[in-house]
């Protein structure tokens, strides 16, 4: 269980926490947010320094975050880097192409037919940590990229359709979908600390979701701290953000309510779009704010798989005497006297009120994700299909 002191440190350092670290949590974005660094960061100068520069003063957080799922959500498409995450060389079933090794590199190739011979594309980047799916990307030019229609799932050792490409579009290439300009930048921006202002280039020390993704560029902060002048930190203080703003920060990549199309099946996907789901959930703080991602998750480490830890967080509010429950995960000022469960007052909270759902039902992947639309068990899935903002969701 993360203690309160660590939680405060987490708020003040890095905040990309969600229940899952799937690269395919959501590829639709809005840039209309406001507040500390809630918009997609762009490399405009040398103000971004990389995670290693943060280590001397924040060694504990650096160590916890290093090689975590967020830290490793972007890779160069090189066999020497991917190691056992490298897909086997050969035909991609149902993909219409093959992925082949070309020395240390990987290429996508297919028959062009007739005298045209082979059609090939170099694969430049891989998006995803390897926990589940990994999508291969070709950088077409400074303004666009192509993401392969099929993604590789190394745990299952299979290829399956990339979420969002279940239906082919007329503009799709033989290898996958082209993302132009802003969509391309947003796509890479959720897997890198920062990308180039003038194109899609990503410096190697900026691969993955790093410290500066959430806190902003660190150079001025480091210079100020080294000078001994702490009056102005020159870094975003996330500890001052409300739960709603904290969730908006995570939702920049994991989707906020404004990023979900309520007229489609997306409205029901409260297991994939956690910030959106928490906004709709019945659980609220004393100030009627939704729960924030960091109430349950340490943002510097991978998501815990311990249901006991999450049950204790629930019991911090849903117990006869919240002060008697020694759970420091939820700040005391945010605790409320929640209604006790009439069925089981000590265990099973998540299993009933955040039931796991198949992550991607249109694929053969059987992995599940916890539903973040928290509410009464019987009404849970009925409420999931309601439009945002109805009385039943408040």
SVG drawing of the C-alpha trace seen along z (x, -y; Angstrom):
<svg xmlns="http://www.w3.org/2000/svg" viewBox="-31 -33 55 50">
<polyline fill="none" stroke="black" stroke-width="0.4" points="0.0,0.0 1.4,-3.4 1.6,-5.6 0.4,-9.2 3.9,-10.6 4.6,-8.7 1.3,-9.8 2.2,-13.5 5.6,-12.9 3.9,-11.2 1.6,-14.1 4.5,-16.4 6.6,-14.4 4.9,-12.3 1.3,-11.6 0.5,-9.4 -1.4,-6.8 -4.3,-4.8 -5.6,-1.3 -3.9,-0.1 -0.9,-1.0 -2.2,0.3 -0.9,-1.8 -4.3,-1.3 -6.3,-2.9 -7.5,-5.6 -6.3,-7.4 -8.6,-10.4 -7.6,-13.6 -8.8,-17.1 -6.4,-20.0 -8.8,-22.3 -7.7,-21.7 -6.2,-24.3 -4.0,-24.2 -0.5,-23.0 0.9,-21.3 -2.4,-19.7 -1.8,-20.2 0.5,-17.9 4.1,-19.0 6.2,-20.1 10.0,-20.3 10.6,-23.9 14.2,-24.3 16.6,-22.6 14.3,-23.1 13.6,-19.4 16.4,-17.4 15.1,-13.8 14.6,-11.5 18.3,-11.0 18.6,-14.7 15.9,-14.2 17.6,-11.2 20.1,-13.1 17.3,-14.7 14.4,-12.3 16.2,-8.9 13.4,-7.0 10.8,-8.1 13.3,-7.6 14.1,-4.1 10.4,-3.2 9.6,-4.6 12.6,-3.4 11.6,-0.5 8.0,-0.7 5.2,-0.3 4.9,-4.0 8.7,-4.4 8.9,-1.8 5.8,-2.6 7.9,-3.6 10.8,-1.7 12.8,-1.9 11.8,1.0 15.1,2.8 15.4,6.5 18.4,5.7 16.2,3.3 13.0,5.3 14.6,8.6 12.0,11.2 9.2,8.7 10.3,9.0 7.6,10.7 8.5,13.8 9.6,13.2 6.9,14.2 3.3,13.7 1.0,11.7 -2.3,13.7 -5.2,11.7 -2.9,8.7 -2.2,9.2 1.5,8.6 4.6,10.1 6.9,8.7 10.5,9.6 13.9,9.0 16.3,6.9 19.5,7.2 18.6,5.5 15.6,3.7 12.1,4.8 10.2,4.3 6.6,4.9 6.4,6.5 3.7,7.8 3.4,8.9 2.6,5.9 1.5,8.2 2.5,8.4 5.8,6.8 5.8,4.6 7.4,7.3 7.4,6.6 6.1,3.6 8.0,2.8 7.8,0.3 10.5,-0.2 9.1,0.0 10.5,-2.8 8.9,-2.8 6.9,-0.5 4.2,-1.9 3.4,0.1 5.3,1.6 4.7,5.2 2.2,5.9 -0.4,6.5 -0.4,5.0 2.4,3.3 1.7,1.3 4.4,0.8 4.7,-2.6 6.3,-3.9 7.2,-7.6 6.2,-8.7 7.5,-12.3 7.6,-15.1 3.8,-15.4 2.4,-11.9 2.8,-8.3 1.4,-4.9 0.3,-2.5 0.0,1.1 -3.4,2.6 -2.4,5.5 -0.7,5.2 1.6,7.8 0.7,9.2 3.9,10.8 2.3,12.4 -0.1,14.4 2.5,14.5 -0.3,13.5 -1.1,10.7 -4.6,9.1 -6.3,6.1 -5.2,2.7 -8.1,1.1 -9.6,-1.6 -8.9,0.3 -11.5,3.0 -13.1,1.6 -11.0,0.7 -11.2,-2.9 -10.9,-3.8 -7.7,-5.7 -6.0,-2.8 -2.7,-1.6 -2.0,2.1 -0.2,2.1 -2.4,-0.1 -3.8,-3.5 -2.1,-6.8 -2.4,-9.4 -1.7,-12.9 -0.3,-15.9 -2.1,-16.6 -3.4,-13.0 0.1,-11.8 1.6,-14.2 -1.0,-13.3 -0.4,-9.6 3.4,-9.8 2.9,-12.4 1.2,-9.8 4.2,-7.5 7.0,-10.1 7.9,-12.7 8.1,-15.3 8.3,-15.4 9.9,-17.9 8.1,-21.1 8.8,-20.9 8.1,-17.2 7.6,-13.8 11.2,-13.2 11.6,-11.9 15.0,-12.0 15.9,-8.7 16.1,-10.1 12.5,-11.2 11.0,-7.8 8.3,-6.8 6.2,-8.8 8.7,-10.5 8.9,-13.0 8.5,-16.1 5.4,-14.7 3.4,-15.8 5.6,-18.3 6.8,-20.3 10.3,-21.0 12.9,-20.5 15.9,-22.6 14.8,-25.8 13.8,-23.9 17.2,-22.1 19.1,-25.4 17.0,-27.1 17.4,-24.3 21.2,-24.2 21.4,-27.9 19.7,-27.4 16.8,-29.6 13.6,-27.7 11.2,-30.6 10.2,-29.8 10.4,-26.1 9.9,-26.5 8.0,-23.2 4.3,-22.4 3.0,-21.7 0.6,-18.9 -0.2,-18.5 -2.4,-21.7 -4.6,-20.3 -8.1,-19.1 -9.1,-15.5 -10.8,-16.6 -7.7,-18.4 -5.5,-15.4 -7.8,-13.1 -7.7,-15.6 -4.0,-15.2 -4.2,-11.4 -7.1,-11.7 -4.9,-13.6 -3.9,-10.2 -6.5,-7.9 -9.5,-10.1 -11.6,-12.6 -15.4,-12.9 -15.0,-15.4 -12.9,-12.8 -15.5,-10.1 -18.1,-9.9 -21.3,-9.4 -23.3,-8.4 -21.1,-5.3 -20.0,-2.2 -17.3,-4.4 -19.8,-5.6 -20.0,-2.2 -16.2,-1.6 -15.7,-2.7 -13.1,0.0 -10.8,-1.5 -11.4,-5.2 -10.8,-5.5 -10.8,-9.3 -14.1,-9.5 -15.5,-6.7 -14.4,-8.2 -16.1,-11.4 -19.4,-9.5 -18.9,-7.3 -21.0,-7.7 -17.9,-7.8 -17.1,-11.4 -14.9,-13.4 -16.3,-15.7 -16.2,-18.5 -18.2,-16.4 -15.1,-15.9 -14.6,-12.5 -11.9,-10.2 -8.6,-10.8 -6.4,-8.2 -3.7,-8.6 -6.2,-7.6 -5.6,-4.0 -2.4,-4.1 1.2,-5.1 2.0,-7.0 5.7,-6.0 5.2,-2.3 3.2,0.3 -0.4,0.9 -0.7,3.2 -2.5,6.5 -3.5,6.8 -7.2,6.6 -6.5,6.4 -4.8,3.0 -7.7,1.6 -10.2,3.0 -8.4,1.1 -8.7,-2.1 -12.5,-1.6 -12.8,-0.9 -11.0,-4.2 -14.5,-5.7 -16.9,-2.8 -16.4,-1.7 -18.2,-2.4 -15.4,-4.7 -13.2,-6.0 -10.6,-7.2 -10.3,-3.8 -9.3,-2.3 -5.5,-2.7 -5.4,-3.5 -3.3,-6.5 -3.9,-6.1 -6.8,-8.6 -6.0,-11.9 -8.0,-12.5 -9.5,-15.7 -11.0,-13.9 -12.5,-11.0 -16.2,-10.8 -18.4,-8.5 -19.5,-6.3 -22.4,-3.8 -21.4,-0.4 -21.8,2.6 -24.7,4.8 -23.2,7.9 -19.5,7.8 -18.1,5.0 -14.4,6.0 -13.5,7.7 -14.6,8.1 -15.2,4.4 -13.4,4.3 -14.8,7.7 -18.4,6.5 -18.3,2.7 -15.5,2.6 -16.2,5.9 -13.5,6.8 -14.5,6.6 -12.9,8.0 -10.5,5.3 -11.1,5.6 -14.1,7.8 -13.6,7.5 -10.3,9.3 -9.2,12.8 -7.3,11.3 -8.9,12.4 -7.3,9.9 -9.6,8.0 -9.7,4.5 -11.4,3.3 -14.5,1.2 -14.0,-2.3 -17.6,-3.2 -17.9,-2.6 -21.4,-2.1 -24.0,0.4 -23.3,3.8 -26.8,4.5 -27.0,1.1 -23.4,1.1 -23.7,2.1 -27.1,0.5 -25.6,-2.9 -22.6,-2.3 -24.8,-2.9 -26.3,-6.1 -25.2,-9.4 -22.8,-11.4 -24.5,-13.9 -27.7,-12.0 -28.9,-12.0 -28.2,-8.3 -24.5,-9.0 -24.2,-11.7"/>
</svg>
